[in-house]
Amino acid sequence: MGFVVNRNALRAGAVSAVVTLMSLISAPAFANIRDDGDDPAPSMGIGETLGIFVGLPVLAFVIIAGLVMLPDIIKKKQQH
């Protein structure tokens, strides 16, 4: 009796193999090689990083949410 392979399993295996092969081939493209004109900035501290990537988005969310809720708050105050 022969071993039967499901078509979907075969297709998934082929896709996985191709993706793995392409990732391995493109790995040198991700290497950190300095180029002419490449001028990296000085590293940021943890406080500055959290401020930029956490604090500013939260602040923007709070401001936008406040502006969206403001007309409803004003309308409720006028009704009372």
C-alpha positions in Angstrom: 0.0 0.0 0.0 1.4 3.4 -1.0 1.7 6.5 1.1 -1.0 9.0 0.1 -0.1 12.7 0.4 -2.9 15.3 0.7 -2.7 17.9 -2.1 -3.0 20.8 0.4 -0.2 19.4 2.5 2.0 19.0 -0.6 1.1 22.6 -1.6 1.9 23.9 1.9 5.2 22.1 1.9 6.2 23.5 -1.5 5.3 27.0 -0.5 7.2 26.7 2.8 10.2 25.4 1.0 10.2 28.2 -1.6 9.7 30.9 1.1 12.6 29.4 3.2 14.8 29.2 0.1 14.1 32.8 -0.9 14.7 34.0 2.6 18.1 32.3 2.7 19.0 33.7 -0.7 18.0 37.3 0.2 19.8 37.2 3.6 22.9 39.0 2.3 20.6 41.9 1.3 19.9 42.5 5.0 23.5 42.7 6.0 24.6 45.9 7.7 27.2 47.2 5.3 28.0 50.9 5.5 27.6 52.7 2.2 28.8 56.1 1.0 26.5 58.7 2.4 25.3 56.4 5.2 25.3 58.5 8.3 23.5 56.8 11.2 22.2 59.0 14.0 23.4 58.6 17.5 21.5 56.0 19.6 18.5 57.2 21.6 18.0 56.5 25.3 15.2 54.4 26.7 13.2 57.5 27.8 13.5 59.2 24.4 12.5 56.0 22.7 9.5 55.4 24.9 8.5 59.1 24.6 8.5 59.0 20.8 7.1 55.5 20.1 4.7 55.2 23.0 4.0 58.6 24.5 3.4 60.6 21.3 0.9 58.0 19.9 -1.0 57.9 23.2 -1.1 61.6 23.4 -2.3 61.8 19.8 -5.0 59.3 20.6 -6.2 61.2 23.6 -6.3 64.5 21.7 -8.3 63.0 18.8 -10.7 61.1 21.1 -11.3 64.4 23.1 -12.0 66.3 19.9 -14.4 63.6 18.7 -16.3 63.6 22.1 -16.3 67.4 22.5 -19.5 68.1 20.5 -21.4 65.5 22.4 -20.3 66.8 25.7 -21.2 70.4 24.7 -24.6 69.2 23.5 -25.4 67.4 26.8 -24.4 70.5 28.8 -26.8 72.7 26.8 -29.7 70.3 27.3 -29.4 70.4 31.1 
